[in-house]
């Protein structure tokens, strides 16, 4: 029974990670298109900026998904020092 619960929790965490990554990439692409960024170097620079901002929000437990539920590093089995 405990292995079933563990498996269900792992699936839930995996789903949250998947949604986080998809939403992040979708938002990055929208921002790049809105800014008209076209060169590879400019794209990489903008993506690194966005990544840094998201990592800071995530580490501070302030990142929220579109449905408004926060994604906490501790809920994913991570401490803030490892994020």
LINGI-V174237 format. One record per pair of residues at least 24 apart in sequence whose ideal C-beta (glycine too) atoms are under 8 Angstrom apart, sorted by sequence separation. I is the first residue (numbers start at 1). GAP is how many residues later the second one is. D is the distance in whole Angstrom. If there is no record, write none. Layout:
I;GAP;D + I;GAP;D
//
This chain:
59;24;5 + 58;25;6 + 24;26;8 + 55;28;7 + 24;30;6 + 23;42;6 + 20;43;8 + 23;43;6 + 20;45;7 + 19;46;6 + 16;49;8 + 20;51;6 + 16;55;6 + 16;59;7 + 17;59;7 + 16;60;7 + 13;62;7 + 13;63;6 + 13;64;7
//
